Amino acid sequence: MQTTLTEALTFLLSSEQRNFYARIVSSLVRIERPGMGTMGVGLSKDGKNCLYYDPEFIKKMPLQEFVLTCEHEVCHLLLGHIPRYLNLLSNALTEQEREQFRVTMNTAADCAANEVMRAAKNFNVEKGKWFYGSELTDGRLFLTPELFNLERNKPYEVYHYQLQKRIKDNDEKLKDILKSRGVTEEDVGTALQVFYTQCTGNAHQIWDLVTTEAQPDELQGLADKLLQDAKTHLQKAVDEQQKGRGTIPAHMLDLIKVFLTPPVIPWPSILRQLCMRTHQVKQTRGMTRPSRRLHGVPNLLPFPGRTKDMRFTIAFCLDTSGSMSRKELALGFTELLNIVRTEPEVTLVIMYCDASLHVQYNVTKIDDIDFTVKGRGGTDFNPPFVRIRELLRTDQAPDVLIYATDGYAPAPDVENRIPIPVIWLLTPTGVEPSPDYGIHLRMVDA
């Protein structure tokens, strides 16, 4: 290309080009990072999205690859990959866990972003030459799920946790895949990081420039700021593109609409707080920490001790009484889907109840959800609470109850109240069934 970053962006924003992705990239604070060997979106300490770049690398990058790279970085912004990564990172309790997160987030985020790029109708063979790597790119390529034997069109978190599991298991299949690409390290995690760096220049190294010493609450606050900052940049770019009579890529329109629409229920924030609070106080029997009460007792070992229980289970009860319209039931199912997408590692115990408890089953992925509604009679809030009191004495004990309802029934009996958080998820016109008990959130009719 033999040009500077500013010159390249100016050309792409000209009346002949009107490139939408360049418009977004050009609005970011640009930070030179000589020796970085690539370019990529990153973050600042004050919660701003930035573009880090190596000026010498930009000069050598062909224009077509630069255009694709701009689109790729915008996909990271649109998909909220950095905030989502920070939220996941905030739940890692040890430095070893954090390091594992850093290894897999690179590949997972790129696979998810590149799936969006490949959805474009104008994604053709010529683009593929740059996308999949060729003699034109000096070994660089855009990582795709099939490279790692992953399913296509899955969200970042799914790729992230699948790769995490493979590293934990030191998966031989993934190791063979990487060896076929010339990476011979025996440790799968190390091999994955080496391969990522070879293919992309390790562009996501800048995601950790300001997060190494950050505490969980700081990471969460930073994630919220970054997401809001990205929305500001995107809305401005959309307005300017339309004002300048430029076009917005068709495959991006739905994604942009979703990104700019305020969330109905902030499940990531709510569940993150509940999950972290539970992890801090929830303990189980184990060998990690000896029982202090048993120290010094003759002929007794101070075991078993207590250790933190990192499991998190949500009980989700859907009111299937006759007062719940089909539209209100659909809203309840929508929020259930959002919870599953938000927390892929959480176990959900699903209950359908009117005046009786009709169904109980577990969900770990979207395909497990049964959309067949059973009930449609009167309403009684007590049966699920009675059942949860029973579950609390087992290893399936839930950590929180979410009850989706219109609220038209007496509050549960005081003796049936449960010692875990209760969230009443109310329909748009619903009433609070128990004003002095639980958290009340209201669904919004889209």
Number of C-alpha atoms within 10 A of each C-alpha: 15 14 15 15 21 11 11 19 19 16 15 20 19 10 11 9 12 19 23 23 24 25 23 23 24 20 15 18 15 17 15 14 16 13 11 19 16 21 26 24 25 28 23 18 10 10 21 18 25 20 21 22 22 18 20 19 18 20 15 13 18 15 16 13 18 20 17 19 20 23 22 22 22 23 23 21 26 20 22 20 23 24 25 21 22 22 22 20 22 21 18 15 12 8 10 10 13 16 13 18 20 19 21 23 25 24 27 25 25 24 26 26 26 22 20 18 18 17 13 13 10 12 12 10 9 9 14 14 15 21 22 14 16 13 9 12 16 10 13 19 20 21 24 23 19 10 12 18 11 15 11 13 17 14 17 22 22 17 24 23 17 14 26 20 12 17 22 13 10 15 15 14 13 20 23 14 15 20 15 10 11 11 19 16 15 12 14 24 22 16 21 24 17 18 20 23 17 15 17 20 18 20 20 23 14 20 20 16 13 16 19 11 10 13 11 19 13 13 24 24 14 24 24 16 17 24 22 17 16 24 19 12 18 24 15 14 21 18 11 15 19 12 9 11 11 17 12 17 13 12 15 15 11 9 14 17 10 12 19 15 9 9 10 14 16 13 17 15 14 10 18 18 14 14 20 16 11 20 18 11 9 16 14 12 15 15 13 12 14 17 16 11 9 14 12 10 9 7 6 9 12 16 16 15 17 17 15 16 15 14 14 22 18 21 24 25 26 24 30 30 24 13 17 23 14 12 11 23 20 13 20 25 17 12 17 21 14 17 21 19 18 18 19 16 16 19 19 25 20 21 20 23 29 25 19 18 22 15 15 15 13 17 17 15 16 14 7 10 17 12 9 6 16 15 18 16 15 16 24 19 25 21 18 27 19 17 14 22 18 12 13 15 9 10 7 16 18 22 20 23 24 21 24 27 32 26 23 17 16 13 17 18 11 9 9 16 17 15 10 16 15 18 17 24 25 23 24 15 12 16 17 23 20 15 11 9 16 17 14 18 18 19 20 13 11 5
